[in-house]
């Protein structure tokens, strides 16, 4: 993320330039991620948690608890919900 801040700047028609991290700041938000037990779903859940998003991780697989442990182990908020959507 730090690289994006250095390399990308956006001028929104004003005299201010905003970095990508400022435009897409998701801190203090909550996301529901389906398929969070493995694969792309897990990668998304862990990725957005790493930038300060609280995560509701949903999946039918028992491996969901691993995703929840990984995210909470890094000091981020996560709750796992075993469900079939």
Residue, then its C-alpha position, 0 to 999 in steps of 0.5 A: x500500500x505504501x508504494x501506491x501512495x508514492x506512485x499514484x496521485x489523483x487531482x480531483x479538479x482542485x488544487x489538492x492531490x489525493x493518494x490512492x490510499x486516501x481515496x479508497x480509505x476503508x478503515x472503520x468499515x465492515x465487510x462481509x466476505x463469502x467463501x472466506x474459508x479458502x482461496x480468493x475469499x480468504x485472500x480478500x478477507x485477510x487483505x481487507x483486514x490488513x488495511x483496517x476493515x472489520x470482517x464478517x467471514x462467511x463460509x460453509x467449510x469448517x476451515x473458516x475458523x482458521x481464517x478467523x484466527x489468522x485475522x484476529x491473531x493480527x489484531x484485526x476484528x473478525x467474526x466467522x459465520x458458518x453458513x450456506x449462502 
